[in-house]
Amino acid sequence: PFMRVSDFVVIPSRFEGLSTVATEALILGKTVVVTPCSGMCELLGDSEFGLITEDSVSGIYSGIKKLLDDPELLVRYTSAAEQRGKSFMRGVVLDQTETFFFDELGKKCSNS
């Protein structure tokens, strides 16, 4: 409920796998401000779907300030987050999983 009413989500992790919090924020169409720990580039590209800052207090501060000072940037990131979040919707993930198991693994099994 807190994430739903927020303007953006800050995730200042130093160590992370594939961040569930960042994924949930994207699904909700929330801009994320993150540090460059593992998994974030896979989720956000090169700051394409969220803002990846320097891994420091001043880096995180600069990222937050950048969004607060430029409302248009926040709108662009929010729109990008909404688009990226769609790739994690249940139907999309189920289709990708089925394709992997039935098409990709099926090809490998039939060639063995």
Rosetta silent file (secondary structure, phi, psi, omega in degrees, C-alpha in Angstrom):
SEQUENCE: PFMRVSDFVVIPSRFEGLSTVATEALILGKTVVVTPCSGMCELLGDSEFGLITEDSVSGIYSGIKKLLDDPELLVRYTSAAEQRGKSFMRGVVLDQTETFFFDELGKKCSNS
SCORE:     score description
SCORE:     0.000 S_00000001
   1 L     0.000  -32.844  179.986    0.000    0.000    0.000 S_00000001
   2 H   -70.351  -39.107 -179.289    2.862    2.435    0.663 S_00000001
   3 H   -65.934  -37.962 -179.384    4.432    1.809   -2.716 S_00000001
   4 H   -58.246  -35.155 -176.206    1.129    2.409   -4.508 S_00000001
   5 H   -96.519    0.470 -179.379    0.873    5.975   -3.182 S_00000001
   6 L   -82.922  155.405  175.644    4.538    6.883   -3.612 S_00000001
   7 L   -80.537  -35.412  175.922    5.888    9.029   -6.441 S_00000001
   8 E  -157.768  167.945 -176.029    9.006    6.864   -6.752 S_00000001
   9 E  -121.485  131.826  178.906   10.863    4.121   -4.879 S_00000001
  10 E  -105.897  127.104 -179.441   14.464    4.351   -3.661 S_00000001
  11 E  -126.864   90.925 -175.667   16.418    1.094   -3.356 S_00000001
  12 L   -90.358   50.603 -176.611   19.924    1.840   -2.028 S_00000001
  13 L   -77.676  146.907  171.591   21.133   -1.770   -1.947 S_00000001
  14 L   -97.854  -29.937  179.140   24.773   -2.750   -2.060 S_00000001
  15 L  -133.261  133.792 -175.790   24.016   -6.431   -2.627 S_00000001
  16 L  -160.077  148.778  168.866   20.938   -7.738   -4.374 S_00000001
  17 L   -90.445 -132.353  170.943   19.887  -10.605   -6.563 S_00000001
  18 L   -83.502  108.384 -169.750   17.053   -9.908   -8.908 S_00000001
  19 L   -65.182  115.901  176.061   15.338   -7.312   -6.737 S_00000001
  20 H   -65.567  -39.577 -179.414   11.771   -8.241   -5.845 S_00000001
  21 H   -63.298  -45.105  179.025   11.145   -4.707   -4.567 S_00000001
  22 H   -64.502  -41.050  178.331   12.324   -3.143   -7.836 S_00000001
  23 H   -62.642  -44.631  178.467   10.269   -5.629   -9.853 S_00000001
  24 H   -62.710  -40.058  178.279    7.168   -4.903   -7.759 S_00000001
  25 H   -61.967  -43.537  178.417    7.713   -1.165   -8.170 S_00000001
  26 H   -63.047  -41.940  178.194    7.936   -1.561  -11.955 S_00000001
  27 H   -59.122  -36.009  178.441    4.775   -3.677  -11.999 S_00000001
  28 L   -83.555    0.314  179.024    3.042   -0.820  -10.171 S_00000001
  29 L    73.940   30.797 -179.561    4.478    1.673  -12.671 S_00000001
  30 L  -100.156  135.403  173.585    6.692    3.388  -10.114 S_00000001
  31 E   -64.266  139.225  176.991    9.970    5.042  -10.996 S_00000001
  32 E  -116.893  142.025  172.636   12.870    3.459   -9.150 S_00000001
  33 E  -115.345  117.887 -173.604   16.108    5.072   -7.998 S_00000001
  34 E  -132.810  164.470  170.816   18.695    2.366   -7.382 S_00000001
  35 L   -95.398  159.785 -173.633   22.386    1.802   -6.858 S_00000001
  36 L   -80.390   59.482  175.079   24.308   -0.311   -9.388 S_00000001
  37 L   -92.303  171.206 -174.662   24.214   -3.656   -7.608 S_00000001
  38 L   -57.624  142.420  178.370   23.669   -6.947   -9.406 S_00000001
  39 L    93.793  -25.883 -175.937   20.343   -7.390  -11.130 S_00000001
  40 H   -70.523  -39.646  178.130   19.533   -3.695  -11.508 S_00000001
  41 H   -65.774  -35.308  177.623   20.985   -3.333  -15.006 S_00000001
  42 H   -65.122  -35.814  179.468   19.032   -6.409  -16.077 S_00000001
  43 H   -79.836  -38.436 -168.656   15.838   -4.792  -14.783 S_00000001
  44 H  -112.615   -1.650 -175.897   16.490   -1.197  -15.792 S_00000001
  45 L    65.031 -148.769  178.447   18.878   -1.306  -18.720 S_00000001
  46 L   -93.211   67.343 -174.275   21.264    1.643  -18.805 S_00000001
  47 L    59.820   27.507  179.856   18.911    3.821  -16.689 S_00000001
  48 L   -77.091  -39.164 -175.843   16.307    3.277  -19.413 S_00000001
  49 L  -111.420    0.906  179.144   13.483    2.119  -17.096 S_00000001
  50 L  -175.232  167.194 -173.952   14.680    3.646  -13.824 S_00000001
  51 E   -95.912  116.315  175.995   17.504    5.789  -12.511 S_00000001
  52 E   -96.753  118.910 -176.200   20.727    3.990  -11.570 S_00000001
  53 L  -102.816  174.732  171.929   22.829    6.266   -9.373 S_00000001
  54 L   -66.621  147.134 -179.284   26.354    6.163   -8.026 S_00000001
  55 L   -82.061   73.420  177.370   26.694    3.851   -5.010 S_00000001
  56 L  -159.547  164.754  177.799   27.105    6.576   -2.396 S_00000001
  57 H   -60.507  -43.714 -179.087   25.000    8.817   -0.222 S_00000001
  58 H   -67.879  -32.629  177.383   25.719   11.758   -2.541 S_00000001
  59 H   -66.825  -45.153  178.108   24.865    9.631   -5.589 S_00000001
  60 H   -64.614  -44.280  177.886   21.504    8.592   -4.174 S_00000001
  61 H   -57.327  -46.389 -179.126   20.830   12.176   -3.061 S_00000001
  62 H   -61.415  -39.880  178.568   21.648   13.455   -6.571 S_00000001
  63 H   -64.553  -45.146  178.688   19.288   10.912   -8.147 S_00000001
  64 H   -63.202  -45.921 -179.523   16.415   11.826   -5.839 S_00000001
  65 H   -61.542  -39.054  178.800   17.070   15.559   -6.328 S_00000001
  66 H   -58.661  -44.388  179.105   17.172   15.091  -10.092 S_00000001
  67 H   -69.143  -39.366 -179.489   13.660   13.586  -10.048 S_00000001
  68 H   -70.281  -32.831 -179.082   12.301   16.201   -7.648 S_00000001
  69 H   -81.831  -17.329 -175.749   13.770   19.083   -9.662 S_00000001
  70 L  -130.403   85.618 -178.399   12.546   17.790  -13.030 S_00000001
  71 H   -58.216  -31.195  178.392    8.892   16.683  -12.971 S_00000001
  72 H   -66.459  -36.388  177.443    9.028   15.857  -16.703 S_00000001
  73 H   -64.488  -42.304  177.503   11.864   13.405  -16.060 S_00000001
  74 H   -61.345  -40.945  178.020    9.769   11.714  -13.385 S_00000001
  75 H   -63.326  -42.686  179.282    6.860   11.449  -15.835 S_00000001
  76 H   -63.657  -44.472  178.975    9.165    9.891  -18.478 S_00000001
  77 H   -66.532  -37.076  178.158   10.579    7.377  -15.999 S_00000001
  78 H   -62.825  -43.558  177.833    7.095    6.561  -14.713 S_00000001
  79 H   -62.685  -43.179  178.957    5.935    5.856  -18.267 S_00000001
  80 H   -65.204  -39.197  178.708    9.026    3.704  -18.901 S_00000001
  81 H   -63.639  -40.917  178.055    8.457    1.847  -15.613 S_00000001
  82 H   -60.866  -42.242  179.008    4.860    1.108  -16.617 S_00000001
  83 H   -65.955  -44.996 -179.530    6.067   -0.350  -19.918 S_00000001
  84 H   -65.741  -37.843 -179.813    8.815   -2.419  -18.269 S_00000001
  85 H   -61.089  -29.663  179.407    6.422   -3.615  -15.577 S_00000001
  86 H   -62.473  -27.047 -179.415    4.179   -5.175  -18.224 S_00000001
  87 H   -72.601   -8.824  178.678    6.924   -7.711  -18.991 S_00000001
  88 H  -107.180    6.897  179.829    6.463   -9.142  -15.486 S_00000001
  89 L   -69.686  149.761 -172.980    2.711   -9.612  -15.668 S_00000001
  90 H   -51.777  -48.361 -177.688    1.507  -13.152  -15.023 S_00000001
  91 H   -61.871  -40.471  179.767    0.314  -13.870  -18.571 S_00000001
  92 H   -65.584  -46.707 -179.359    3.563  -12.686  -20.135 S_00000001
  93 H   -64.457  -41.036  178.016    5.704  -14.720  -17.733 S_00000001
  94 H   -63.138  -43.509  177.941    3.536  -17.828  -18.226 S_00000001
  95 H   -60.472  -44.355  179.675    3.785  -17.494  -22.019 S_00000001
  96 H   -64.574  -39.303  179.036    7.567  -17.125  -21.826 S_00000001
  97 H   -66.263  -45.634  177.885    7.847  -20.113  -19.493 S_00000001
  98 H   -61.302  -43.155  178.716    5.673  -22.295  -21.724 S_00000001
  99 H   -59.931  -44.142  179.538    7.662  -21.249  -24.789 S_00000001
 100 H   -60.157  -50.104 -175.729   10.886  -22.136  -23.024 S_00000001
 101 H   -72.363  -41.833 -175.135    9.731  -25.557  -21.900 S_00000001
 102 H   -84.289  -37.125 -177.240    7.754  -26.605  -24.964 S_00000001
 103 H   -91.219  -57.889 -174.570    9.777  -25.011  -27.742 S_00000001
 104 H   -68.925  -51.157 -179.880   13.350  -24.639  -26.533 S_00000001
 105 H   -69.399  -33.418  177.755   13.619  -27.748  -24.368 S_00000001
 106 H   -61.613  -40.107  177.796   11.548  -29.727  -26.858 S_00000001
 107 H   -63.723  -44.579 -178.652   14.086  -28.919  -29.602 S_00000001
 108 H   -65.771  -39.422 -179.020   16.989  -29.986  -27.393 S_00000001
 109 H   -69.472  -37.863 -178.050   15.252  -33.206  -26.328 S_00000001
 110 H   -74.791  -21.397  178.645   14.335  -34.193  -29.886 S_00000001
 111 H   -86.761  -10.207 -176.513   17.916  -33.578  -31.063 S_00000001
 112 L   -79.728    0.000    0.000   19.395  -35.818  -28.341 S_00000001
